[in-house]
Amino acid sequence: MRETLKRIVLVIFVLLVLTAISGFFYMQKNPLDGKTSVNKTLNISGNHSK
């Protein structure tokens, strides 16, 4: 029981770290620049909508 709990906590921690790292790199690649979410909307192909 205790080992299972340790494993669950470790998995959650690793997922949080990976999410934080990927979010950091995403923000480095796509800075907000004060734009609203309307200007940042993407179409299905991933290109900025005009």
Beta strands, then each sheet from edge to edge (+ up, - down):
end
